[in-house]
Amino acid sequence: MPQRPDPAPSIKTRSAKKRWFTKLGPGLITGAADDDPSGIATYSQAGAQFGYSVGWTLLLTYPLMVGIQLASARIGRVSGYGLTEAFSRLWPAPVVWLLIASLVMANVINLGADLNAMGDVAALVIGGPKAAYAVFFGLLSLGLQIWLPYERYVRVLKWLTLSLLAYVAVAFAAHVDWIEALKCALWPRFQWNKEFVTTVVAILGTTISPYLFFWQASQEVEEIRRVPEDQALKRAPHHAPAQLGRLKTDTWIGMGFSNVVAFFMILATAATLHAHGQTQIETTSQAAEALKPIAGNAALVLFGLGIVGTGMLALPVLAGSAAYALASMLGVRKGLDRPSTEFSLRPCFWGVAIGVSGVNPMKALVYAAVINAVSSVPIMAGVMLAGSSSKVMGDLGIPFKWKIVGWSARA
């Protein structure tokens, strides 16, 4: 009688796939949140103005982004506390307060700009007042943060990352010149003029943002609280090989996903707007509307859905990272698994107020970019110093090769 095939390999394969997927969490969510409506505006303008020639910037930012995010996540997982607490152990309180104030200010302005963009696009696709949509999205995000348990909330955020695939679909609908796009990505074409340099700096600034450092470190701390057998690696170094391996996988894939999607945003607007001579756009909704006669209704709808989906992903990251940092400085209880406090409510409500105030979203993004640019340099320095400090990290500090990459990102 023929023997039945051993089912063990298929079971092992399914188990391996499941284990691989469970490694994705804080890094994937953080990377996807980087492609928020603010980032979409930057990447869309870059593609419209300079076409495929700026695609190489995403290859440059990828390892730099991984380096600084790995350092931030490692601080959270090893020490068991977020960046604010780590900084407080190294720097005087006034210095830390100044950094946190700049983070909160930039995040609130970014929240308002994102809500404005989401309301704008929803009104374009569905019709109706954009202010009402901005309020609705802000309150919906806030409600999910308050009433959904952390474990379920993280699952929602992980599924929301799929909304970014809309931009991949837009690019494929837009008849991209793939050979030219690949050439520009692998062989940088730099233009020595003010507009091009400003655009490159804007791409670097929107891709490597301080709120992402705070969020990923805080989410590693949340994971320690959520899983009963988990401890900070500083207190349980025998868990280090498995946990640091998971952290690397999560961060590499999350930041890769972020940069690939950003690359497709540039391709989509390069193949449509730039190719047809439209090189200046001022809002994300204008970019979405401009795609309609060129790439059809499907591109408009996909672009709009992507903005709303990634906005819903970015709002809690912006509000949450600011609330974590502020609550840590004030010494109040914090966490997505705890009842809401006034400190977690304020960033989101302030952002809603900006979103419906009629402030030009592009001007708001410029202000946020300036504040982020000023604060990111000392914050990245703080991340690298904290990650290298035995006082914070014990014997599990950042490896030398990642110190080089992290300090390069700061430069």
N, C-alpha and C positions, 0 to 999 in steps of 0.2 A: 504494500500500500504506500502511495507517495506521501511523503511527509508534508505537513502544512508549513507554510513559511513562517518563520519566527517574526512575530509582530513587534519584537523589541526595538528594531531599528526605527520604525515609523514613530513609535511612542517616544523614543529618545529624540528624534528629529523635532517632533512637536514640542517636546519639553525644552529643547535647546532654543527653538524659536521664541517660546514664551519667555525664557530667561533673558534672551537678548532684548526683547521688547521692554521688559520690566526695568532694564538698565536705563531706559530713556525717561527723563523726568525734568528736573530743574534745568539741565543744559538745553534740552530741546525746547522747552517753554521759553526760556530766556532768549535763545537764538531767534525763535519765531517772533517774539515780541519786539525784537529789534527792527523788524520790517513793519512798523506801525504806519499810520497815515502820514506822519511827519516824514518818515523815511521814504515813503512812496512818493511824496512831493519832490524830495531831493533827487531820487533816482529817475523819476519821470522827467524832471527838468533837465537832468544831465543827458539822458538819452535823446530828448527833443533838441537840445542845443548843439550837442557834439556827436550825436550818432553813436556808432559802435566804438569810437576811439577811446571811450572812457571805461570800456569793459575790463581792462587790465587791473583797475583799482580794486576790484573784488578779489582777485587772486592775491594782491598785496595785503589786503586787510585780513584775510582768512587766518594765517598763522599768528598775526598780531592779536587778533580777537581771541583766538584759542588760548594764547599765552596768558593774557590778563584775566580771562574768565576762569581758566584752570586755577590760577593763583587765588582768586576770590572764592571759588567753590572749595578749594582745599582748606582755606582758613576756616570756613564754616564747618566742614566735616571733621577736621582735626581738632580744632579748639572747642567746638560746641557753642560758639557765639558768633554774632554777625560782625560786619566790618566796623560799626560804630563802637562796639565794645573793644574790638581789637585796637582801633585807633586810640581809644581812651587809655589804654595801657601803655601807650608809647608817647603820646603827645599831650600837651597841656589842654585843659578843657576849653579855653577861648578859641584855640586853633580848630579843635574838632567842631565846636559850635559854628564857626564860620563856614566850614566845609558842608555841614549838614544844612545850614541856612541856604547856601547856594544850591544844594541838591533839591531841597523842597521847592524853592522858587522856580528853578528850571522845570521840575516835574509838573508843577501846577500849570505853568504856561503851556507846557507840552500837552497836558490833559485837555486844556481848553482848545488848543489848536486841533487836536485829534477829534474831539467831539464836534467841533465846527465842521471839519472835513467830512465826518460820518453823516452829520445832518444834511450837509450840502448834497452829498451823493445820493442819500436816501430820497431826498426831495426830487432830485433829478430823475431817478429811476421809477419811483412810485408816485410822486406828486405830493403836495402839501407843504406846510410850513417847516423849514429846516430847524428852527428853534425848538419846535415840539419834539422832533426826532432827537436832537442833541440832548434834551432833558431826559427823554425816554431811555436812550442808551446809557446815560450816566447813572440814572436810578437803577436800571436793570443790572449794570455791573456792580453797583454798590450792594444791591440786594443779594446777589450771588455770593459776594464776599462775606456778608454778614450771616446769612441763613444756611448756606450749604456747608456741611461738614468738610473739613480739609481734604480728606481722602477722595470724596466725590467731586469736590471742586477742582482738584488737580486733574482728575479724569476729564472733566469738561474742558479745561485748558489744553490738555493734550490733543483732544479731538478738534479743537478750534485751530490748531496748527495746520490742519488739512485745508483750511480756507485759503492759505497762501498758494496752494496749487492752482488757484484761479489765474494767477499771473503767468504760470507756465502755459496754461491753455490759451491765454490771450496772445502770447508770443507765437504759438503754433498757428493761431488763426490769422496772424498778421504778415505772413510771407517773409520771414526773416532771411536775409542773405547769410546763410550759416558759414560759408567759407570766409567771407569778409569778417564776420563776427569772431570767428576763431582766430584769424590772423591778428586782429586788434587785441584780443585777450592775451595772446601769447607773446606778441611783439608790441610793447608799449609805444604809443605815439603821443608825445608830449608837445603841447603848444605853449610857447613862452609869451602868454598874454594874460592880463589880469583876470578875464572871465574864466579861462580854462583853469588857472591856478586856484581861483576861488571855488570853482566847482569841485575840483579834486579834494580840496580841504574840507568842503562841505560833506562830501561822501565819506571821508575818513572820520569826520566829526559825528555824523549821524550813525555810522556803523559801530564806533567804539564810544559808548555813552556811559557815564558814571552810574546811572540808575540800574543798569544791567549788572554791574559789579555787586551792588548792595542786594539786589533781588536774588541772584543765584546763591550768594553766601547765606542769606536768610532762609532760602528754601532747603539748603542742606541741613540747617539747624532744625527746620520743621520736620524733615524726614527722620532725624534722630529722635525727636519727640514722638513721632507717629508710630514708629516700629519699636515695640517693647524691648527686644533684644539688642537694639542698636545703642551704642554709646559714642561719645566723642573719641576719636582715634587716639588722642593724647592720653586718654585713660584706658583705652583698650587697643593697644598697638597690634595685637594679634589679628585684629580685623582689617588692618591696613591694606594688605595685598588685594583682597577682594574689593574693598570699598574704593580704593584709589583706582583700581582697574575699571570699575563701573563708572567712576567720575570721569575718567579720560574718555571712555566710549561715549558717554552722554554728551560731553562738551564738544568733542570732535564732530559728532553727528549733528548736534544742535547748531553749532556755528556754521558747519558746512551747509546745512539746510537753509539757514539765514542768507548766506552769501550766494547760493545758487538761485534762490528766489529773487534776490536783489538784482542779480545778473540778468534774469529773464525780464524784470521790469525795464531795465535799460534797453534790452533787445526789442521789447514790444514798442516802446515809444520811438526808438531809433528807426524801426522798420515802417512806422506809420507817420508820426508827426514830422520827424526830421527828414524822412525821405520825400515828404510832400511840402517841404519848405516852412512848416510851422515850428519855429525854434524857441518861442517864448510862451510859457504857461505859468499862471500865477496861483492856481488852486488845483487840488486833486480832482475836483469835480470837472474843472475845465479840461483836464487831461482825459478824463473818462468820456466827456461829451465829444471831444475832438476825435476820438477813436471811432465814433459811430459811422460817419460817412466813409471812413477809410477801410475799417475792418468789419463793419456790419454791426447789427444789434447785439449779436452774441458777445462781441468784445466789450461793448458798453456795459452789458449786464454783468459779465464776469468780472470786469474791473471794479464795478460798483460793489458787488458782493464781496470781493476780496478786501476792499477798503473797510467795509462794515465788519467783516469777520476778523481781520487782523486788528482792527480797532478794539473790538471786544476782548481780544487777547492782550492787547497792550495796556488798556485802561487799568486793570488790577495790578499790573506790574509797576506802572508809574505811580499809582496811588499807594500800593502796598510797600514799595521800596522807600518812599518818603515817610510813610507812617511808621515803618519799622525803625528807620533811623531816628525819627523824632521821639518815638516812644522810648527808645533805648537811652537817649540823652536825658529824658525826663524821669527815667526809672519806673515807668508804668508797665503793667503786664501787656504782652503783645502776642500775636500769633493768629493765623487763620482759623485755628481750632478753639479760639477763645471768644467770649462775647465782645461785640464791638465797643470801642471806646471813642470818646470825642476826637482823639488824635487820629484814628483811622478814618473817621468820617470827613474831617476837614479837607484833606487834599482833594478828595473826589468832588465835594460840594464847591470848593473854590474853582476847580476845573470846569464844572457845569456852569458856574457864573460867567467865566470867561467865554465858554462855548456859545452862550446865548447873548453875549454883550454886543455883538456886532463888530468886535475887533478883527481886523484883517488877519486871517490865519497865517499868511506868509510872513507878515511882520512879527507876529507872535513867535513864529518858529525862528526867526532871526535872533530875537532877544534870547530865546531859550538856547540857541546854538552858541551865542556869545558867552552866556553864563556857564554852559557846559564846557566850552573850550577853556575858560579860565579855571574852573574847578577840577576838570579831569586830570590836569597835570599833577597837582599835589595829591589828589585822591589816588591816582595810579601809583605815585611814589609811596603813599601810605600803604597801599595793598602789597607792594613788593617788599617794603620794610617789615610789615607785619608778618608776611609769609616767610620771611627769612629770620625772624626773631625767635630764639629759643624760649623766651618768656611767653610768647603766644603759642608757638607750635611745638615746643618740646624738641624731640629728635626727629620730627617729621616735617621739617621745613621744605621749601620749594627746591627741587633739584636744580643743579647749576645750569643745565641747558634751558630750563624754563625761566630761570632768572634772566638769561640773555634775551629771550623772546619778550618777556614781560617788560623789561627796561627798554627794549627797542620800541614797543608799543607806546610807552610814555614819551620817548623822543620824537 
